[in-house]
Structure formats: C-alpha cells, structure tokens
C-alpha cells in the first residue's frame, strides 16, 4: 500500500471511528451507568429520610480541548512517523499545528523535521510557528538557531529584528551578545560578518545596545580575518565604555595580527597597574608572539606585585631560559619550587582528605615535574650537566615521556655522547602516528643542535616521504637542505610547503630571508617577507628578515629601525648579528661592539654571529 493510500485509509478509519464515537456516546453512557442502589435501612426520622445521600469525594474532571478529528489527526501523524514516513507525518502534524496554533505541536513538527534531517522543512515549520504566535520568544529563537545551523546567515538579521522588538530593552544587549556563539564554527565567517553589518550598525546607534553591537561586530570581523575592522570596533568600545574589560580582552586576541592593538592594553595598564589578570594575559600574548624579553618584563612586575603566586614565577623562569639568562631562570624557578612545595593547610573533613589523596597529590607531582624539568634545562645552559641529570632523575614521570627523554638525550650529546642520546630517543615507544612524528622531530632537533646537518636531513626526508602532505615536516627538511648548501632544493621544498599550507608564514619568511642573505632577487624577497608579516605582524624573526632585506637594498635607516624593534623584543644572537652589522655600516661601531659582545655571551657557538664577526674582522 502506498503512503498516500495508507494515509487515506487511516483518515477514513479515523472519521468512521469519530462518527461511531458520537453516535454511540449516549447508549454507551446509559449502558455503563451504575445499577440502582439497594433500598436503604428505615430512616430514624422524617428529616433523615428526606436528606439525599452524600456523594463520594472525587478529583475534578478536566476535559481536553482536543476534539475527536484532531485527536485522530495527531494519531495518524504519530503512526506515520513510526511507520517510517516522516514526510507524511510532518504534513499532517503541521496542518494540525496551524489549525490549532498550539506551541507544543509546532515544536513537535520542528522536531520531526530535524529527526528526518529535513532542514528546510524545519525552517518552514519554525516560520509558521512564529507567524502563528508572533509573541512567542521560543518560536523566534528556534527559527534563528535553525538558520544559523543551516549556514543561512543572510536570513538571520530579518528574523532577529522582530525578536529584538518584542524583547525588553534591558535584555536586547544580551540577545546580541549571544550571536557569536551561534556562528563560532561557521565555515564562511566573512559571509556572517557581511550579513550582520547593517543590523549591528543600527544597534550601535542605540545607547542600550551600543556596547554589545560594537563587541559583536569586532568578534565577527576577527573570525572573518578582517582585523582592521575588528580593531576599529574594539577601539570604539574601549573609548565609549572605559570601565569594561571586554575590549581589552579582544585587543589581546588581535595583538598577533594588529600590533596597534597593544596601545589599548599598555594604556590601561599604565592607568590601572593593579589589573593583574590583564597583565597576565598581556604577558602570555607577548610570549606567544615570540617576544620573550617583553613578556619577561611583564612577569617580573607580576612577581613583584604578587610574590606568592607560583604561576608567575614559573612563567618568568621559562622566559628567562628562552632569553639564555640561566642564573635569573634558576632564581625564579627555585622560588616557584618553594611555593609549590610549601606545606598546605591540613585537611579537616573526610572529603578534603580524599581530594588531597587523589587530586591533590597528582597536581603537586605535575607542578614539581614542571619546575624540575626547567631547572634541569637551566643547569644544562650553565654547563652543569651532573646537576641537570640529578634534577631529571627526581622527576616521577610516566615511561616514554618525550620531554624528559629529550633533555636526557641532549645532556648526553652535550657531553660528546650523541650516539647514546639518539639511541635513547629511538628506544621510545611510538605506536601512534603523532608519537612517531614527535619522535622524528625530536631526533632531527638533536642532530640539528649538534650540527649533524646531513643526518638530520635524512631523518626528515624519510619521514616526509611517508607523510608527503605534512607541511611542517617538509619545512624542517628545507631548513636542513639550506644548511647543506642545497638552495634550489630548499626553494622547491618551501614552495611545496606554501602550496600545502598557504598561511605557513615561516615558509614565506624563510624563502625571503634566504634570498636576502644571498643578496639575490631582493624585490621578490621583500614581497615574500611582507606576505609573512601579513600573517604575523610584529613577529621578531620576520621583522629581522625585513630589516635584513632593507639593509641589502641599501636603506640603512629603515633597516636599523626594524632591527632595533626585533632585537628589543627578542635579543637573539642572529638578530644581534644583523643589527650589529647595520650599526657597523652606519658608523656606530661602539654600539655594534656592545651588541656583539652581549650576543657572544648568550650563545658563543652561534654560527650567524661567528660569520658576521669574521667577515667584519671584529673581536667582541
């Protein structure tokens, strides 16, 4: 029997049953009436005899509003759904919902469409629901959520306006503020931004929704990669609402893409230096932007203001290590260890004792492990390999921990036992692809640190052959090709990286810097580095590359400005070598010598620095 025939059959049965029910209702009620009661005992008085019997107490009867045809229509709809005909069920139930205007029925129709993965039908039902019950907040919200779910952002503003109109003015800002969560993972964020621009502009013109509209516009622009627009809206929100922290949080997120956002943060910290949460976020953002010197400055301030916060000391110690300040790192990390090992207040309740026995001990072990690992690295930087190994031996870590194994392998290599270090790394279990990849990168890094360029290249080439789509492995292979003097192969590999991962800014930078360093195709080199900066503006190593290409182009003033900026954010020996050479060429030789000397103290083995000093015949 076809679906249509079955539907007609059920409908005829329903109508027949409905008619039968009406026709037989009176006889059935009569037939089902209770038998007359047995004669009562003789009354004791005339008044007693005349009094009617007391009725038995019972709950009040509530009759349903559903008439027989509607009941059978709903029954048909549910049976069609159970019979595997969601399309028929949808039509029957939607007709019932429209006739009755019942909110629960509309909700059920939307549910049926969603269960059948019929998004368009769910939207039709939601629109019908909203049109039938224009004051229903649930109807409006359901429609908006469905449109967002189905990636139809252009239709959302029109659906949102009537909801805004019936929402109390005090709640409209919250309604706008919830929009980004609906589109957080939208595959086309630019469409979302463009769809909401007119509505958000209207909302920004009204005092009660201005702040929310500006911040939502900033968020949509950020998600779409329109960082300049995001910054404009963030600045407006910060200016008009100076007591709100949301614009500052957005500025932190924009910092890697728009260095100008930093001014908002620094101005706020200057006016309110006690905003520790903002300073912590700022320090972390600087660290992510490869600006350890600036990040360390912020965490030094935090340790002064809150000397009992262990996390501040851990961050500072890690940054000092990155800056090759082994002694300063040691001091910060020792303070960190003293805080995490300080006896805690003894537990009093059974629940507190249980928590300490499980979670507390695990957390303490992890905190100690972090500190010991970094302390071992500090000892290694100072050349105290025995102390470094002793600290590593105190770490109670799971077998096969790559970080600890790598540090032990590095210690062996630093003591002339590279083969033993490699053997240690290769013996690690690596059952998953990601474990094997991490093992390859660790092995190649160990070989690279020990100037075993060919061996590092071979390890990476083998891994790349097995994973030809892994852009990061190919990038590392290209760096080793450059060390081996295979510049053409390096260029080919980097072009492949860019093809696989068009936003891999390290590849643009490496290719541009290589050309500049060889003094070849300088305009092309500048374009490549500019492309890298468009993805990571302010990143010190890329700024260094731009400074170097400007130097090769003969623009000493611009080269000096850029290289000072890069060196101030990250005093790396290679950046120091470039800045020193530019200063030397500009006649500022005393300052150049000071920079060379400082870099040599940090890393006396740095190849770029050694080559520069030899070329200029300078002794730091």
LUMPA-889109 format. One record per residue (C-alpha): x, y, z. Coordinates in steps of 0.02 Angstrom, whole numbers, padded with zeros to 5 digits, always signed. Layout:
% residues N
XYZ ...
***
This chain:
% residues 620
+00000+00000+00000 +00070+00170-00047 +00096+00307+00082 -00046+00410+00008 -00164+00261+00005 -00118+00216+00184 -00147+00396+00236 -00320+00396+00156 -00362+00230+00236 -00311+00293+00409 -00409+00452+00381 -00567+00354+00332 -00546+00241+00483 -00522+00394+00595 -00678+00479+00528 -00779+00320+00543 -00721+00296+00721 -00758+00478+00757 -00937+00463+00691 -00963+00300+00783 -00900+00378+00942 -01027+00520+00930 -01172+00406+00881 -01142+00281+01019 -01095+00401+01157 -01271+00412+01234 -01312+00224+01233 -01139+00184+01297 -01158+00307+01439 -01329+00235+01481 -01271+00057+01471 -01123+00093+01577 -01222+00184+01712 -01212+00101+01883 -01353-00011+01945 -01479+00072+02066 -01427+00059+02247 -01512-00066+02363 -01652+00005+02473 -01587+00095+02623 -01624+00047+02801 -01779+00131+02876 -01748+00310+02920 -01747+00358+03101 -01834+00522+03064 -01927+00613+02926 -01784+00734+02900 -01661+00593+02886 -01772+00506+02760 -01788+00661+02654 -01600+00700+02653 -01509+00643+02494 -01356+00530+02513 -01185+00616+02523 -01089+00597+02358 -00919+00513+02367 -00769+00633+02359 -00675+00629+02192 -00547+00732+02093 -00620+00863+01975 -00636+00806+01795 -00535+00910+01669 -00590+00888+01490 -00461+00900+01350 -00476+01036+01218 -00437+00908+01085 -00590+00858+00984 -00606+00689+00901 -00547+00739+00725 -00392+00824+00796 -00356+00676+00906 -00361+00557+00760 -00258+00676+00652 -00121+00677+00784 -00136+00489+00798 -00113+00470+00611 +00038+00585+00613 +00124+00486+00750 +00084+00320+00669 +00151+00380+00501 +00310+00432+00590 +00326+00263+00674 +00293+00181+00507 +00443+00265+00427 +00350+00404+00336 +00416+00564+00418 +00365+00669+00267 +00182+00621+00284 +00190+00640+00473 +00266+00813+00452 +00125+00871+00336 -00013+00801+00446 +00060+00874+00607 +00100+01043+00529 -00080+01058+00469 -00139+01019+00645 -00021+01146+00721 -00077+01281+00600 -00262+01247+00635 -00241+01247+00823 -00099+01372+00847 -00032+01255+00981 +00150+01292+01029 +00188+01115+01083 +00127+01050+00915 +00239+01171+00819 +00386+01116+00925 +00345+00934+00885 +00339+00970+00698 +00510+01053+00702 +00575+00902+00796 +00504+00782+00665 +00589+00880+00525 +00756+00882+00617 +00746+00695+00652 +00720+00669+00466 +00867+00788+00429 +00750+00897+00329 +00821+01068+00373 +00716+01168+00250 +00556+01090+00318 +00611+01130+00496 +00633+01312+00445 +00460+01315+00362 +00383+01246+00522 +00476+01371+00630 +00420+01516+00520 +00240+01453+00530 +00259+01442+00719 +00324+01621+00728 +00188+01686+00612 +00051+01599+00710 +00119+01654+00879 +00217+01816+00848 +00238+01847+01035 +00321+01677+01065 +00503+01701+01109 +00535+01515+01083 +00469+01525+00904 +00586+01669+00859 +00736+01588+00944 +00705+01420+00861 +00698+01500+00689 +00860+01596+00718 +00950+01443+00784 +00894+01339+00634 +00953+01471+00510 +01122+01478+00595 +01134+01288+00600 +01095+01277+00414 +01226+01410+00371 +01099+01538+00310 +01169+01694+00397 +01094+01815+00270 +00919+01770+00332 +00958+01788+00517 +00952+01980+00534 +00775+01985+00462 +00723+01850+00586 +00813+01938+00728 +00731+02109+00709 +00555+02056+00765 +00632+01962+00912 +00726+02119+00961 +00563+02216+00950 +00471+02104+01075 +00620+02085+01191 +00628+02207+01337 +00756+02343+01305 +00860+02289+01455 +00881+02115+01378 +00922+02163+01199 +01108+02182+01230 +01116+02004+01296 +01022+01944+01143 +01155+02021+01030 +01298+01959+01139 +01243+01779+01110 +01258+01789+00921 +01444+01744+00903 +01417+01578+00990 +01293+01530+00853 +01422+01561+00717 +01583+01515+00808 +01620+01370+00690 +01539+01437+00533 +01641+01387+00378 +01612+01556+00295 +01642+01689+00428 +01656+01829+00300 +01476+01798+00246 +01423+01807+00428 +01513+01972+00453 +01436+02049+00297 +01262+01986+00339 +01261+02067+00511 +01347+02233+00470 +01185+02333+00439 +01094+02266+00591 +01243+02292+00707 +01266+02469+00641 +01085+02504+00685 +01108+02429+00859 +01268+02526+00887 +01171+02687+00862 +01061+02649+01012 +01130+02677+01188 +01059+02518+01263 +01138+02404+01131 +01292+02504+01077 +01421+02410+01179 +01356+02237+01133 +01342+02285+00949 +01521+02350+00942 +01592+02196+01026 +01491+02075+00918 +01546+02169+00761 +01726+02157+00822 +01709+01970+00853 +01630+01934+00683 +01767+02037+00598 +01901+01944+00694 +01829+01775+00646 +01824+01832+00465 +02005+01891+00469 +01952+02073+00449 +02071+02126+00586 +02070+02311+00546 +01880+02318+00560 +01890+02220+00721 +02015+02343+00791 +01908+02494+00741 +01757+02424+00835 +01864+02373+00984 +01937+02548+00997 +01763+02625+00991 +01702+02509+01130 +01855+02547+01237 +01832+02734+01214 +01646+02739+01250 +01647+02610+01390 +01813+02632+01482 +01756+02528+01631 +01725+02370+01530 +01861+02238+01510 +01794+02152+01354 +01879+02273+01231 +02046+02238+01316 +02021+02051+01301 +01982+02074+01117 +02138+02182+01098 +02242+02039+01168 +02169+01922+01037 +02202+02048+00899 +02382+02082+00954 +02462+01945+00846 +02376+02018+00692 +02369+02204+00730 +02515+02269+00835 +02421+02434+00855 +02303+02345+00975 +02444+02342+01101 +02419+02528+01135 +02248+02493+01212 +02324+02367+01332 +02476+02469+01383 +02370+02625+01411 +02253+02529+01525 +02396+02451+01623 +02477+02620+01642 +02315+02694+01710 +02274+02539+01816 +02435+02444+01854 +02342+02334+01978 +02245+02242+01841 +02341+02081+01862 +02228+01972+01755 +02255+02090+01609 +02442+02093+01637 +02448+01903+01642 +02353+01896+01477 +02467+02027+01403 +02623+01932+01457 +02558+01771+01382 +02511+01858+01220 +02687+01929+01208 +02762+01757+01238 +02653+01682+01100 +02710+01822+00985 +02891+01767+01011 +02933+01920+01115 +03011+01842+01270 +03101+01999+01327 +02939+02099+01332 +02844+01953+01411 +02977+01932+01545 +02962+02117+01588 +02776+02094+01625 +02801+01938+01730 +02939+02022+01830 +02812+02155+01876 +02687+02020+01922 +02810+01931+02036 +02843+02096+02124 +02658+02133+02148 +02608+01955+02195 +02763+01863+02255 +02662+01715+02320 +02584+01666+02154 +02682+01515+02094 +02624+01525+01913 +02703+01697+01890 +02873+01630+01942 +02857+01477+01828 +02817+01588+01678 +02961+01704+01719 +03082+01560+01738 +03031+01487+01570 +03052+01656+01484 +03222+01685+01563 +03277+01517+01495 +03218+01568+01322 +03324+01726+01340 +03476+01621+01391 +03475+01702+01565 +03517+01541+01657 +03553+01622+01827 +03394+01727+01825 +03295+01574+01771 +03369+01474+01915 +03316+01604+02042 +03139+01616+01975 +03116+01428+01965 +03185+01399+02139 +03058+01522+02206 +02924+01430+02109 +02977+01263+02185 +02975+01336+02360 +02795+01392+02334 +02728+01230+02261 +02816+01125+02394 +02756+01234+02539 +02651+01129+02659 +02467+01160+02629 +02335+01183+02762 +02295+01008+02831 +02127+00939+02775 +01991+00930+02906 +01844+00839+02826 +01839+00666+02751 +01801+00741+02579 +01952+00856+02590 +02064+00711+02640 +02000+00606+02494 +02027+00751+02374 +02204+00777+02435 +02241+00592+02424 +02195+00586+02240 +02186+00753+02150 +02299+00850+02267 +02444+00729+02253 +02429+00719+02064 +02429+00907+02047 +02578+00927+02163 +02676+00796+02064 +02639+00885+01900 +02689+01054+01970 +02853+00985+02037 +02887+00898+01872 +02868+01061+01775 +02988+01150+01891 +03119+01012+01893 +03117+00997+01704 +03152+01183+01683 +03281+01182+01822 +03370+01042+01731 +03372+01149+01575 +03443+01296+01674 +03583+01186+01740 +03616+01124+01563 +03630+01304+01500 +03762+01337+01632 +03856+01181+01581 +03821+01090+01745 +03772+00925+01666 +03786+00825+01827 +03660+00937+01915 +03546+00934+01763 +03542+00744+01764 +03514+00740+01952 +03362+00852+01932 +03293+00747+01791 +03311+00590+01897 +03195+00665+02028 +03051+00677+01905 +02923+00542+01932 +02855+00539+01756 +02771+00406+01652 +02887+00297+01547 +02917+00366+01375 +02893+00549+01421 +02966+00637+01269 +03013+00799+01357 +03116+00712+01489 +03191+00588+01367 +03243+00730+01251 +03326+00825+01392 +03423+00669+01441 +03473+00642+01260 +03527+00824+01247 +03634+00806+01403 +03720+00654+01330 +03751+00745+01166 +03822+00898+01256 +03947+00781+01338 +04003+00706+01173 +03886+00555+01181 +03772+00595+01036 +03751+00413+00984 +03690+00368+01158 +03568+00513+01155 +03500+00458+00986 +03484+00280+01047 +03384+00343+01196 +03263+00436+01084 +03243+00294+00960 +03205+00171+01100 +03048+00265+01148 +02884+00175+01110 +02789+00259+00969 +02630+00165+00924 +02527+00312+00861 +02567+00418+00709 +02577+00575+00813 +02702+00492+00931 +02811+00438+00785 +02804+00614+00713 +02854+00691+00879 +02997+00566+00892 +03060+00613+00718 +03056+00799+00758 +03147+00770+00923 +03281+00665+00838 +03307+00791+00699 +03317+00933+00826 +03450+00841+00925 +03552+00814+00766 +03525+00994+00716 +03583+01060+00885 +03742+00960+00861 +03769+01019+00681 +03737+00849+00604 +03651+00926+00454 +03654+00777+00337 +03592+00655+00468 +03452+00775+00517 +03406+00796+00333 +03398+00607+00307 +03284+00581+00457 +03165+00717+00397 +03170+00661+00215 +03120+00484+00264 +02977+00549+00370 +02919+00669+00233 +02918+00527+00107 +02797+00432+00219 +02691+00588+00252 +02702+00690+00091 +02561+00807+00146 +02642+00856+00312 +02694+01037+00280 +02788+01054+00444 +02900+00904+00410 +02938+00969+00236 +02978+01141+00308 +03104+01065+00430 +03180+00966+00287 +03201+01127+00186 +03297+01207+00329 +03420+01062+00329 +03436+01073+00139 +03489+01254+00162 +03619+01204+00291 +03689+01081+00164 +03701+01218+00033 +03561+01147-00075 +03474+01312-00103 +03375+01258-00256 +03306+01108-00163 +03265+01218-00015 +03165+01336-00126 +03072+01191-00205 +03028+01119-00035 +02970+01288+00032 +02861+01317-00121 +02782+01148-00086 +02751+01199+00095 +02664+01358+00036 +02559+01257-00085 +02505+01136+00051 +02480+01269+00184 +02457+01443+00110 +02462+01526+00282 +02627+01447+00334 +02713+01615+00365 +02876+01532+00419 +02894+01466+00241 +02870+01639+00162 +02994+01712+00286 +03124+01575+00262 +03116+01590+00072 +03126+01780+00077 +03267+01783+00204 +03368+01655+00105 +03359+01765-00049 +03406+01920+00050 +03551+01832+00136 +03620+01779-00034 +03586+01956-00099 +03477+01888-00239 +03306+01938-00307 +03286+02067-00170 +03118+02135-00226 +03048+01959-00227 +03124+01930-00056 +03041+02086+00011 +02871+02032-00058 +02887+01861+00023 +02933+01935+00192 +02791+02060+00178 +02674+01914+00150 +02741+01830+00306 +02714+01991+00406 +02534+01999+00346 +02504+01836+00440 +02612+01875+00591 +02644+02063+00606 +02773+02107+00737 +02847+01931+00748 +03031+01971+00789 +03114+01847+00671 +03008+01906+00524 +03040+02089+00568 +03225+02042+00573 +03211+01970+00397 +03130+02130+00334 +03267+02232+00415 +03397+02124+00331 +03321+02142+00158 +03309+02331+00184 +03494+02330+00226 +03532+02233+00067 +03431+02362-00030 +03539+02500+00044 +03407+02577+00158 +03509+02590+00317 +03389+02698+00415 +03239+02583+00390 +03348+02430+00418 +03410+02499+00585 +03233+02541+00643 +03166+02368+00604 +03314+02277+00678 +03308+02377+00839 +03124+02333+00853 +03160+02149+00827 +03308+02146+00945 +03213+02240+01080 +03076+02108+01078 +03191+01958+01060 +03378+01981+01091 +03425+01830+00987 +03609+01812+00934 +03564+01805+00749 +03460+01964+00762 +03604+02041+00858 +03723+01995+00717 +03612+02085+00590 +03585+02239+00698 +03770+02248+00739 +03818+02240+00556 +03694+02377+00509 +03760+02487+00650 +03938+02450+00595 +03897+02503+00417 +03814+02662+00485 +03970+02710+00581 +03901+02666+00754 +04039+02544+00790 +04047+02562+00979 +03865+02513+00999 +03890+02374+00873 +04032+02303+00979 +03923+02306+01135 +03784+02212+01045 +03907+02085+00975 +03982+02057+01147 +03812+02031+01229 +03762+01907+01096 +03925+01812+01113 +03897+01794+01300 +03724+01723+01268 +03774+01599+01133 +03959+01590+01090 +03926+01448+00966 +03801+01543+00858 +03850+01522+00676 +03773+01682+00608 +03861+01786+00741 +04027+01699+00712 +04015+01726+00524 +03974+01911+00546 +04119+01940+00666 +04238+01852+00548 +04177+01950+00397 +04192+02116+00487 +04354+02061+00575 +04282+02112+00743 +04328+02040+00911 +04186+02068+01035 
***
